[in-house]
Amino acid sequence: MIEASAPSNIALIKYMGKVDSQSNIPSNASLSFTLEKLRTTVTLEKIKNVADQWSPLTGNDFYNLQLSEKGVQKFLNHFARLKKEFAIDGYYQVKSANNFPSDAGLASSASSFAALTEATYLLKKSTHADFTKSKTELAALSRMGSGSSCRSFFSPWSTWDDRGAREAHIPIKNLIHRAFIYETSAKKVSSSEAHQRVVMSPLFKEDENGISRIDRAEIRLKNLLLAFSENNWRLAFEICWQEFWDMHELFHTCDPSFTYLTDEVCHVLKQMKEKWDREGRGPLITLDAGPNVHCLFREEDADLVGAWEKEFAPGSKKS
Ligand code: DP6
């Protein structure tokens, strides 16, 4: 039996909008921090069957994973693509699970597809030891299954642009990640659907300053890298803040428009921003395509984590 695991990642400059939806070619470059502790494990075992099968992986280290029929299909289609690419015969029992709850509003598609790609590569290597693919090549294959998964091959920072995914060299490491989960029900609009819809927003073409979404993301990426290199944490926070609002504005202004924001999340974001302004320090804050807030604290701000957890824990502090 083959086993592999891969981490999730959280984007600070977002992949939102595709140039090609078949092969997940992004409209703009993105940047993410790899969440080493939030992982998906995949196992592969040969079966005497006429089709590949998926089932949840069970064990003490895992949360129960339920995939929709569509989700299973997407996962097995990616496996079939990889088997073809690596010339692997036969059919397999594919099992997967996360070490974090899948209903916790945390994106597991990045870690799932990265782990499946890695496991299939190890499967090939188990019979062909000299078969070699670089991390860059594996990331490019993984991208075909789910775009954001290609960034999970690099750590702690990863960037992905038209040259592919690779490590981003950023002098700030060991960030402490906390996700504040305010909504655990399934998303009404999947991120794949969001990618298709955002290009219909007038803000995708240009904002009030005549700048396109693609240019806004590229400018922010450049400025964020500069802010990190100059250790300007406050500026880094501002850029990440503007970037996630930009993505959510695209959701609010496309046709048909949609939102992931709840009253509770809007309230919490306002409180978090006020706390940052009042105290002059805090974490980077971002939202993915969902109503949950991700915070990244610097090691030197570790003393803040407890207070932020206490103040913003879901269900508490409503005024
Ligand atoms: C909002 O990678 O889930 O998390 O390529 O269609 O599978 P597909 O989309 P996916 O999109 C992730 C979008 C995002 C931003 C990001 O991770 O950059």
Boltz pocket constraint, residues with backbone or C-beta under 6 A from the ligand:
constraints:
  - pocket:
      binder: B
      contacts: [[A, 9], [A, 10], [A, 11], [A, 13], [A, 14], [A, 15], [A, 16], [A, 24], [A, 30], [A, 107], [A, 109], [A, 143], [A, 145], [A, 146], [A, 147], [A, 148], [A, 149], [A, 191], [A, 192], [A, 193], [A, 195], [A, 287], [A, 288], [A, 289]]
      max_distance: 6.0
